[in-house]
Amino acid sequence: MEELHLGGGCFWCIEGGLLGLRGVHEVVPGYSGGHVENPTYEQVCGKETGHAEVVRVTFDPDVIPRMTVLRVFHTLFDPTQLNRQGNDVGPHYRSIVLYTNEAQREDAEAAIEEVSQHYEKPVVTEVVRLEKFWEAEDYHHDYFARNGASNPYCVAVVEPKIAKVRSLHAELYE
């Protein structure tokens, strides 16, 4: 198994879009890239901790290659928006890949180069070494699966993103 740590706006969107990919075993929301130990959701949303909302994706690279995970990830959001995704604004919504080894760093940079060809604006996804991942509070786990139909944000924002990525990459989902 391998782990990637990815952020591209609201972690509910990224988690929901990566769950169900063949070879993905777990997607856990959390926080990374900041300077506060064990931050809370409220602290991160306060924009003072430096953290991004991210997910830890655990996958089998023999079933789904790392580059495929990175390609799918980059279709879940607009990687040209700096510190925002739509109406979600702030540094905690930034696009980021946190790597743990050189192969992950190289693939992250290659994926950004590849996706850059599809945009007129520059892709602003950060690629930085993972220092620490802090797991999000329990109520964020499987948020879309549990609340999608009843939460207006999920209906208006999360559901269309997940529908788009599942349409673009239908052959990769179970």
N, C-alpha and C positions, 0 to 999 in steps of 0.2 A: 504494500500500500504506500501511497505517497500523499502528502498534504500540500495544498496551495492555500495562500491567504490572499483574498481578493476583495476589493471594495470598489463600488461603482454607484454611489448614491445610497438610497435606503437599503439596508440589508435584507428587508423583507422581500424586495424585488429580486435581489441576487440569489438569495436562498431558494425562493420559489422557482426561479428559472433554471437552477442547476439540479434541483431535486428531480429524480426520475430519469436522469441521463444514465444509460447503460454503463456500468462500471463505477458510478459514483455511489459510495457507500454511506456517506454522511456529509451533511452541510450544517455547520454550527455558526450562528451569528455571534459577533463579538466586536471588540474594539482593539485597534492597534495603531502604532505610529505616533503615539503621544508621550507625554512626560509625567502623567499622574498614575500612581499605582492603583490598580483595581478600580477603574472609574465606573461610575453609574451612568445609566442612560441620560439622566437629567444633567449630569456634569458634562457629558460629551455634547449633548444638544446645546449646552450653554456656551460652546465654542471656545472654552478656555483651556481645555486639556491637551489639545493638539492631536487627539485621536481621530481616526476615520471609522465609520461603521464598515465592518468587513465580515467576511465569512471564512471559516476554515473548511475547505473542501477536502475530504478524504476519498481517494479514488484508486482504482486498480489500473496502472499504466499499461498493462497487457490487454486490457479491455477498451479503455479510452485513453489515448495518448495525451500527454500534458498540453501539446499544442492545440488539440481539439478542445480541451477544457477552456483554454485561453481564448480561442476563437468564439466559442459559444458565449463566454463571459462578456466579451467586447460587443456582442450584439444585444445585450440586455439593457444598454444605456447609451447615451451619447458621449463618447470619450473625448469630445472636443470642448465640453463645457467645464470650465475651471471652477471648482468648489461649489458645484450645484448640479442638480438634475431636475429640470423643469422648475417647479415652484419650490423645491427643496433646496435651500440656499445655506451655505456655510462650509467651512473646511472639513467638517466631519462627513460631508457628502462627496468628497473628492474621489477621483478615480485613482486607484492604487493597486499595484501588485507587490506583495511583500515576499521576497525570496529567501530560501534557506541555504541554497548552494548555487554554484556558478552555472550549472546546467539550467536551473530555473530562471536565473537572471537572463541568460542568453536567450532562452525561449520567450520570456516576457518581452524582451526588446525586439525579437524577431516578429512576434505577434503584433506588436504596436506598429512596426514598420509595414507589415502586411495590411493591417486595418487602415492605416493612414492613406492608402491608395484610394479608399472609398469616400474620403472627406476632402472638402476644399480647405477647411480650417485645420490647423495642426491638432494632433491628438495630444492631450495633456496628461495622460496616465503616468503617474509616478512609478518608478521601479526602485524600491529600497529594500535593504536587508531587514528581515523580521527580527525585531528585538524581543518583543513579548506580545502574546495574544491573550486578551482578557475575555473570557466567555460572557456573553450578554445574559441578562436576567432571564429566568425561565419563561416568562410570558412572551418573549420574543421568538422562542424556538417554534418552528413550524407555524409561524404566525399566519401566513396567507392560507395554509391548509385548514387552520382552525377558525379563521375569522373572515375569509375572503368574501363570502356572500353578505355578511352583515356589517362590514366596515366600509364606509363610503370611500376612504382613501384607497383601500384595496380594490374596490370596484372600478374607481376612476383611473388609478395609476398602476397598481401592481398587475391586475388581471390583463390589461392590454399588452404590457411588456412581456408577460409570460406567454400569452397567446402568440405574439409576434415571434419570439424565439423558438417556440415549439413548432410553428409553421416553417420557419427558415431551416430548422435542423430536425425535422420530424423523424428522420431515419435513425437518429441517435437516442431517441427516448424509448423506454420500455412500454 
